[in-house]
Amino acid sequence: MKIFALIFLCVILSIFAVTSMANSSLEFAYGVVPAKESGSNQGDSWRLSYSHDLTMLDDFLKPYNIGLRLETSVQRWDDVGHQANHVVSLNPVFHYLWHFEPMSIFIELGIGAAYVENSIYLDRNLGSHWLFEDKLGLGVVIKRNHKIGLFFMHYSNADLASHNDGADSIGLSYGYIW
């Protein structure tokens, strides 16, 4: 799984390494995965993501301060006393910016696909290795290069499998934009 994740990330990075006027960013996030039932352990979520602006819809989106980017990530979900779970995902994310100087406030929303190594995590049966990744975030961009935010992410198979306990992650992120 680790080799698959590394290859996946390298392929995505190379696709978007072409010279363009679009922004790219690298983001590190830490989140908490709350237990499904009281008395159960919660988990930790560590996430490294790379994103690149998609400019094909700029003529339509930019007048409204909306942008679209493709985000790919590698994650590690830790569980006390159990083996870690690894996740790779690909997610188109829309973001809305309110510009102020020297910062901007953003809100972002995305729905993409994720592959999870183990379909059992904490006290949940995710039902499938393939899940939907829903992302909601808000935060600030400082001096056009530093992004600090709060996020809520939900992972679910949308009842396409017999079990669908789902998992949520709530946390903080820091990103660098270039």
Phi, psi and chi 1 to 4 in degrees:
 res  aa     phi    psi   chi1   chi2   chi3   chi4
   1 MET       -  -40.4  176.1   63.3 -173.3      -
   2 LYS   -64.0  -39.0  -67.5  177.3 -174.2  178.3
   3 ILE   -66.3  -42.4  -68.4  172.3      -      -
   4 PHE   -58.6  -45.1  170.8   72.7      -      -
   5 ALA   -63.8  -42.5      -      -      -      -
   6 LEU   -65.7  -43.8 -176.5   58.8      -      -
   7 ILE   -62.7  -44.8  -68.8  169.4      -      -
   8 PHE   -57.8  -47.2  177.5   76.7      -      -
   9 LEU   -64.8  -41.8 -173.7   59.7      -      -
  10 CYS   -64.2  -41.1  -70.9      -      -      -
  11 VAL   -62.9  -47.3  167.6      -      -      -
  12 ILE   -62.8  -43.5  -64.6  -60.4      -      -
  13 LEU   -62.2  -39.7  -72.3  172.9      -      -
  14 SER   -69.9  -33.5   65.5      -      -      -
  15 ILE   -61.2  -39.7  -71.5  170.9      -      -
  16 PHE   -98.9   10.2  -64.4  109.8      -      -
  17 ALA   -81.8    3.0      -      -      -      -
  18 VAL   -68.0  151.9  -63.5      -      -      -
  19 THR   -70.5  128.3  -54.1      -      -      -
  20 SER  -157.2  170.6   73.4      -      -      -
  21 MET   -86.3   -2.6  -62.7  -60.5  -70.2      -
  22 ALA   -77.3  155.8      -      -      -      -
  23 ASN   -84.1  149.3  -70.4  -33.2      -      -
  24 SER  -123.6  159.1  -65.2      -      -      -
  25 SER  -150.7  154.6   66.5      -      -      -
  26 LEU  -122.4  130.5 -167.3   61.3      -      -
  27 GLU  -131.9  138.8 -173.1  173.2  -56.4      -
  28 PHE  -117.0  134.5  178.0   73.9      -      -
  29 ALA  -137.5  147.3      -      -      -      -
  30 TYR  -125.5  132.7  168.2   75.5      -      -
  31 GLY  -139.4  167.2      -      -      -      -
  32 VAL  -112.6  135.3  174.6      -      -      -
  33 VAL  -104.8  103.6 -179.7      -      -      -
  34 PRO   -63.5  149.1  -16.7   28.3      -      -
  35 ALA   -68.8  149.0      -      -      -      -
  36 LYS   -69.5  -41.5 -179.5  178.8  154.8 -172.9
  37 GLU  -120.2  149.1  -61.4  178.8   13.2      -
  38 SER   -64.6  145.5   61.9      -      -      -
  39 GLY    92.4  -11.7      -      -      -      -
  40 SER   -92.0  160.3  -62.3      -      -      -
  41 ASN   -76.0  147.5  -70.7  -27.2      -      -
  42 GLN   -93.9  164.3   67.7 -178.8   18.4      -
  43 GLY  -115.0  170.1      -      -      -      -
  44 ASP  -113.1  144.2  -66.8  -40.5      -      -
  45 SER  -123.1  123.7  168.6      -      -      -
  46 TRP  -115.3  131.2  -57.5   90.0      -      -
  47 ARG  -137.4  131.0 -175.4  173.6 -161.4  -96.8
  48 LEU  -120.2  124.6  179.3   64.4      -      -
  49 SER  -132.8  150.6   62.4      -      -      -
  50 TYR  -120.8  135.2  169.0   81.7      -      -
  51 SER  -135.6  154.5   64.7      -      -      -
  52 HIS  -140.2  132.5 -172.9   79.8      -      -
  53 ASP   -63.2  136.4  -73.3   -8.5      -      -
  54 LEU   -99.6  121.8  -60.8  176.1      -      -
  55 THR  -100.5    1.3   57.8      -      -      -
  56 MET   -64.6  -23.5   64.4 -167.5  105.2      -
  57 LEU  -109.3   15.0  -62.3  175.2      -      -
  58 ASP   -58.2  -38.6  -85.4   -0.9      -      -
  59 ASP   -59.0  -33.3  -69.9  -18.5      -      -
  60 PHE   -88.1  -40.7  175.2   71.0      -      -
  61 LEU   -87.3  -39.3  -62.3  174.5      -      -
  62 LYS   -59.1  -36.7  -74.7  -65.6 -179.8 -169.4
  63 PRO   -60.3  -19.7  -24.6   33.5      -      -
  64 TYR  -103.7   12.6  -56.3  102.6      -      -
  65 ASN    60.5   29.8  -70.4  -24.9      -      -
  66 ILE  -107.1  138.4  -62.0  172.8      -      -
  67 GLY  -126.9  162.5      -      -      -      -
  68 LEU  -131.0  132.8  174.4   63.0      -      -
  69 ARG  -137.1  156.7   68.7  175.7 -170.3  -87.3
  70 LEU  -104.1  124.4 -172.9   61.2      -      -
  71 GLU  -116.1  129.9 -178.5  177.1  -88.8      -
  72 THR  -119.7  142.8 -177.9      -      -      -
  73 SER  -143.7  157.0   71.5      -      -      -
  74 VAL  -122.2  132.5  177.7      -      -      -
  75 GLN  -130.8  157.5  -59.3  171.7   57.4      -
  76 ARG  -130.2  120.3  177.5 -175.7  171.6  102.6
  77 TRP  -102.4  117.5  -66.5   -9.0      -      -
  78 ASP   -96.8  148.2  -71.9  -30.7      -      -
  79 ASP  -136.9  128.3  178.8    8.3      -      -
  80 VAL   -58.2  122.6  177.3      -      -      -
  81 GLY    81.0    0.5      -      -      -      -
  82 HIS  -126.7  171.0  -65.3   89.1      -      -
  83 GLN   -71.4  145.9 -170.3  174.3   11.3      -
  84 ALA   -68.3  152.8      -      -      -      -
  85 ASN  -111.8  135.2 -153.7   -7.0      -      -
  86 HIS  -111.3  144.3  -62.4   93.0      -      -
  87 VAL  -135.7  138.1 -178.1      -      -      -
  88 VAL  -121.6  145.4  -67.4      -      -      -
  89 SER  -146.3  159.1   65.2      -      -      -
  90 LEU  -135.9  123.8 -173.5   63.1      -      -
  91 ASN  -144.2  117.9 -164.5  -15.4      -      -
  92 PRO   -74.7  130.8   22.5  -25.9      -      -
  93 VAL  -125.2  125.8  177.9      -      -      -
  94 PHE   -90.3  140.6  -72.7   93.7      -      -
  95 HIS  -137.3  141.6   52.2   95.5      -      -
  96 TYR  -113.5  133.1 -177.9   84.0      -      -
  97 LEU  -118.4  135.0  -70.1  171.0      -      -
  98 TRP  -105.7  114.2  -70.9  -83.5      -      -
  99 HIS   -88.1  130.4  -64.5  -71.6      -      -
 100 PHE  -136.0  163.4  -55.9  100.6      -      -
 101 GLU  -107.5  129.6  -75.7  -60.3  -32.9      -
 102 PRO  -100.0   26.5   36.1  -35.0      -      -
 103 MET  -140.2  169.6   67.9  177.8 -169.3      -
 104 SER  -132.4  149.6  -61.2      -      -      -
 105 ILE  -104.5  137.9  -62.6  172.4      -      -
 106 PHE  -129.4  156.4   69.8   87.0      -      -
 107 ILE  -133.5  139.9 -174.8  166.0      -      -
 108 GLU  -136.0  151.4   57.4 -171.1    7.7      -
 109 LEU  -147.3  131.9  175.2   65.7      -      -
 110 GLY  -150.1  151.1      -      -      -      -
 111 ILE  -134.5  119.1  -61.0  174.7      -      -
 112 GLY  -140.5 -160.2      -      -      -      -
 113 ALA  -116.9  146.4      -      -      -      -
 114 ALA  -137.3  146.7      -      -      -      -
 115 TYR  -115.8  122.1 -179.9   85.2      -      -
 116 VAL  -107.4  136.1   61.5      -      -      -
 117 GLU   -62.5  -46.5 -176.8  177.7   24.5      -
 118 ASN  -119.8  129.8  -61.0  -51.6      -      -
 119 SER   -81.6   -4.7   61.5      -      -      -
 120 ILE  -106.9  124.5  -55.9  -65.9      -      -
 121 TYR  -144.0  131.5  178.2   64.2      -      -
 122 LEU    52.6 -125.2  -65.9  171.8      -      -
 123 ASP  -102.2   30.0   53.7   -5.7      -      -
 124 ARG  -123.1  146.9  -63.7  175.0  171.0   81.7
 125 ASN  -109.9  105.1 -176.9  -13.0      -      -
 126 LEU   -71.9  -17.3  -59.6  172.7      -      -
 127 GLY    85.1  -18.0      -      -      -      -
 128 SER  -162.2  156.9  174.7      -      -      -
 129 HIS   -79.2  -27.5  -67.4  -77.5      -      -
 130 TRP   -94.8  124.7  -71.5   99.5      -      -
 131 LEU  -132.0  161.8  -56.7  172.0      -      -
 132 PHE   -87.0  143.0  -69.7   97.4      -      -
 133 GLU  -115.6  113.9  176.2 -175.3   77.2      -
 134 ASP  -103.4  132.2  -54.4  -31.7      -      -
 135 LYS  -127.9  132.6  179.4  178.3 -175.2  179.0
 136 LEU  -131.4  126.5  176.5   62.5      -      -
 137 GLY  -142.7  158.8      -      -      -      -
 138 LEU  -151.5  152.8   58.8  100.6      -      -
 139 GLY   172.7 -157.5      -      -      -      -
 140 VAL  -130.0  148.8  -63.5      -      -      -
 141 VAL  -111.7  120.5  176.3      -      -      -
 142 ILE  -105.3  127.4  -57.1  168.6      -      -
 143 LYS    51.8   34.6  -65.2 -174.2  179.5  179.5
 144 ARG    64.4   -1.5  -62.5 -174.5 -177.7  170.3
 145 ASN  -123.0  -21.1  -66.7  104.4      -      -
 146 HIS  -114.3  122.9  -57.1  -81.0      -      -
 147 LYS  -115.0  122.7  176.8 -179.2  169.9 -176.1
 148 ILE  -123.8  129.9  -60.2  169.0      -      -
 149 GLY  -152.2  169.2      -      -      -      -
 150 LEU  -110.7  145.9  -59.3  168.9      -      -
 151 PHE  -141.0  156.1   66.7   86.5      -      -
 152 PHE  -130.5  125.4  170.5   78.5      -      -
 153 MET  -125.4  142.6  -60.6 -174.4   77.6      -
 154 HIS  -127.7  134.5  176.2   72.0      -      -
 155 TYR  -118.8  129.0  -62.8   87.4      -      -
 156 SER  -158.9  156.5  166.8      -      -      -
 157 ASN   -97.9    8.5   66.3   40.4      -      -
 158 ALA    57.4   37.0      -      -      -      -
 159 ASP    59.9   28.2  -73.3  -30.6      -      -
 160 LEU   -85.3   -9.3  -63.4  174.2      -      -
 161 ALA  -121.6  170.0      -      -      -      -
 162 SER   -67.7  -29.3   57.3      -      -      -
 163 HIS  -114.9  146.8  -66.9  -78.2      -      -
 164 ASN  -156.5   65.5 -174.4   25.7      -      -
 165 ASP   -72.0  -28.7  -70.7  -20.6      -      -
 166 GLY    69.1  166.7      -      -      -      -
 167 ALA  -147.1  143.8      -      -      -      -
 168 ASP  -117.5  152.9  -62.2  -32.9      -      -
 169 SER  -136.1  130.1  179.6      -      -      -
 170 ILE  -125.2  129.5  -56.6  161.6      -      -
 171 GLY  -173.4 -161.0      -      -      -      -
 172 LEU  -119.0  150.5  -57.9  168.3      -      -
 173 SER  -139.7  153.6   64.3      -      -      -
 174 TYR  -132.0  133.2  168.5   77.2      -      -
 175 GLY  -134.3  153.7      -      -      -      -
 176 TYR  -115.5  128.6 -176.4   77.7      -      -
 177 ILE  -108.5  134.4  -57.0  166.6      -      -
 178 TRP  -134.1      -   66.5   90.5      -      -
